[in-house]
């Protein structure tokens, strides 16, 4: 089941500035900000110093709407016109696979579905119409 559907802005190293801007301009409430430096250490792929303060993921609330935001990783291309993606949060891995497979038909896989430290199934795909989608699976923790 699809749980949420919201815009996801991609900035080019100025994500912290963008958060402050939208917080002021749109009266957004910042729910969470994670930087690349907050990621778990991986000796095989250390985070370069210039990336540590860049935004990995930010979550802002604007009224009843969620806005997500992240920076590109240093060296990744940032094309004007591609800075808005659509993020979908689904309730289970099977749904993430189904949605991802259907969106990739005639399109291009940007990041294959994979387990991440925040999701058991996350991936990015640009569909045949040029829209980039981020599919993330949210699994509620058992309490």
One Martini backbone bead per residue (centre of mass of N, CA, C, O) as a GRO file, in nm:
protein
  143
    1UNK     BB    1   0.098   0.036   0.021
    2UNK     BB    2   0.044   0.365  -0.012
    3UNK     BB    3   0.120   0.629   0.218
    4UNK     BB    4   0.297   0.846   0.046
    5UNK     BB    5   0.309   1.179  -0.127
    6UNK     BB    6   0.596   1.384  -0.226
    7UNK     BB    7   0.808   1.627  -0.243
    8UNK     BB    8   1.160   1.639  -0.377
    9UNK     BB    9   1.439   1.819  -0.313
   10UNK     BB   10   1.736   1.911  -0.506
   11UNK     BB   11   2.049   2.013  -0.405
   12UNK     BB   12   2.385   2.193  -0.450
   13UNK     BB   13   2.500   2.230  -0.129
   14UNK     BB   14   2.233   2.427  -0.019
   15UNK     BB   15   2.035   2.292   0.196
   16UNK     BB   16   2.055   2.461   0.454
   17UNK     BB   17   1.953   2.720   0.318
   18UNK     BB   18   1.682   2.605   0.216
   19UNK     BB   19   1.560   2.542   0.487
   20UNK     BB   20   1.556   2.834   0.593
   21UNK     BB   21   1.390   2.952   0.364
   22UNK     BB   22   1.130   2.767   0.395
   23UNK     BB   23   1.081   2.827   0.689
   24UNK     BB   24   1.019   3.127   0.632
   25UNK     BB   25   0.842   3.146   0.363
   26UNK     BB   26   0.644   2.873   0.458
   27UNK     BB   27   0.631   2.799   0.761
   28UNK     BB   28   0.818   2.575   0.829
   29UNK     BB   29   0.870   2.261   0.987
   30UNK     BB   30   1.136   2.105   1.131
   31UNK     BB   31   1.176   1.759   1.182
   32UNK     BB   32   1.441   1.677   0.998
   33UNK     BB   33   1.813   1.635   0.995
   34UNK     BB   34   2.044   1.485   0.769
   35UNK     BB   35   2.372   1.400   0.717
   36UNK     BB   36   2.635   1.248   0.577
   37UNK     BB   37   2.784   1.245   0.863
   38UNK     BB   38   2.544   1.054   0.995
   39UNK     BB   39   2.642   0.819   0.876
   40UNK     BB   40   2.752   0.526   0.880
   41UNK     BB   41   3.037   0.380   0.891
   42UNK     BB   42   3.257   0.313   0.592
   43UNK     BB   43   3.567   0.204   0.509
   44UNK     BB   44   3.507   0.159   0.191
   45UNK     BB   45   3.325   0.455   0.215
   46UNK     BB   46   3.421   0.739   0.284
   47UNK     BB   47   3.347   1.054   0.394
   48UNK     BB   48   3.394   1.346   0.280
   49UNK     BB   49   3.433   1.648   0.417
   50UNK     BB   50   3.251   1.811   0.196
   51UNK     BB   51   2.986   1.618   0.282
   52UNK     BB   52   2.908   1.620   0.593
   53UNK     BB   53   2.706   1.895   0.573
   54UNK     BB   54   2.530   1.770   0.391
   55UNK     BB   55   2.216   1.684   0.285
   56UNK     BB   56   2.051   1.382   0.300
   57UNK     BB   57   1.789   1.456   0.494
   58UNK     BB   58   1.479   1.639   0.489
   59UNK     BB   59   1.198   1.741   0.706
   60UNK     BB   60   0.906   1.917   0.618
   61UNK     BB   61   0.634   2.117   0.737
   62UNK     BB   62   0.339   2.227   0.541
   63UNK     BB   63   0.116   2.191   0.716
   64UNK     BB   64   0.001   1.883   0.570
   65UNK     BB   65   0.282   1.889   0.427
   66UNK     BB   66   0.544   1.724   0.278
   67UNK     BB   67   0.901   1.802   0.273
   68UNK     BB   68   1.175   1.709   0.087
   69UNK     BB   69   1.548   1.711   0.128
   70UNK     BB   70   1.858   1.725  -0.077
   71UNK     BB   71   2.177   1.672  -0.155
   72UNK     BB   72   2.427   1.640  -0.336
   73UNK     BB   73   2.697   1.473  -0.408
   74UNK     BB   74   3.002   1.516  -0.456
   75UNK     BB   75   3.014   1.502  -0.821
   76UNK     BB   76   2.732   1.515  -0.880
   77UNK     BB   77   2.494   1.583  -1.080
   78UNK     BB   78   2.327   1.913  -1.151
   79UNK     BB   79   2.021   1.971  -1.303
   80UNK     BB   80   1.841   2.195  -1.427
   81UNK     BB   81   1.505   2.060  -1.364
   82UNK     BB   82   1.588   1.811  -1.140
   83UNK     BB   83   1.505   1.923  -0.832
   84UNK     BB   84   1.232   1.754  -0.866
   85UNK     BB   85   1.078   1.505  -0.688
   86UNK     BB   86   0.915   1.193  -0.611
   87UNK     BB   87   0.784   1.064  -0.312
   88UNK     BB   88   0.743   0.724  -0.193
   89UNK     BB   89   0.556   0.559   0.059
   90UNK     BB   90   0.565   0.229   0.173
   91UNK     BB   91   0.463  -0.073   0.361
   92UNK     BB   92   0.627  -0.271   0.154
   93UNK     BB   93   0.844  -0.448  -0.041
   94UNK     BB   94   0.651  -0.550  -0.261
   95UNK     BB   95   0.546  -0.269  -0.344
   96UNK     BB   96   0.815  -0.145  -0.422
   97UNK     BB   97   0.869  -0.341  -0.655
   98UNK     BB   98   0.618  -0.287  -0.822
   99UNK     BB   99   0.649   0.017  -0.864
  100UNK     BB  100   0.937   0.017  -0.978
  101UNK     BB  101   0.888  -0.170  -1.225
  102UNK     BB  102   0.673   0.014  -1.360
  103UNK     BB  103   0.844   0.285  -1.375
  104UNK     BB  104   1.093   0.157  -1.554
  105UNK     BB  105   0.930   0.147  -1.800
  106UNK     BB  106   1.114   0.329  -2.031
  107UNK     BB  107   1.337   0.397  -1.834
  108UNK     BB  108   1.557   0.480  -1.543
  109UNK     BB  109   1.788   0.360  -1.330
  110UNK     BB  110   1.948   0.521  -1.058
  111UNK     BB  111   1.862   0.324  -0.805
  112UNK     BB  112   1.848   0.043  -0.684
  113UNK     BB  113   1.696  -0.163  -0.504
  114UNK     BB  114   1.762  -0.128  -0.143
  115UNK     BB  115   1.920  -0.151   0.143
  116UNK     BB  116   1.908   0.070   0.418
  117UNK     BB  117   1.927   0.247   0.715
  118UNK     BB  118   1.604   0.353   0.653
  119UNK     BB  119   1.547   0.100   0.448
  120UNK     BB  120   1.454  -0.212   0.306
  121UNK     BB  121   1.345  -0.032   0.039
  122UNK     BB  122   1.541   0.156  -0.197
  123UNK     BB  123   1.479   0.384  -0.482
  124UNK     BB  124   1.561   0.511  -0.819
  125UNK     BB  125   1.348   0.652  -1.085
  126UNK     BB  126   1.310   0.725  -1.430
  127UNK     BB  127   1.072   0.784  -1.630
  128UNK     BB  128   0.947   0.817  -1.959
  129UNK     BB  129   0.881   1.142  -1.867
  130UNK     BB  130   1.124   1.242  -1.651
  131UNK     BB  131   1.042   1.133  -1.374
  132UNK     BB  132   1.154   1.129  -1.045
  133UNK     BB  133   1.169   0.850  -0.820
  134UNK     BB  134   1.116   0.775  -0.469
  135UNK     BB  135   1.144   0.463  -0.308
  136UNK     BB  136   1.001   0.387   0.017
  137UNK     BB  137   1.020   0.182   0.305
  138UNK     BB  138   0.788   0.143   0.573
  139UNK     BB  139   0.853  -0.003   0.895
  140UNK     BB  140   0.712  -0.072   1.170
  141UNK     BB  141   0.791  -0.096   1.484
  142UNK     BB  142   0.804  -0.317   1.731
  143UNK     BB  143   0.661  -0.279   2.074
   0.00000   0.00000   0.00000
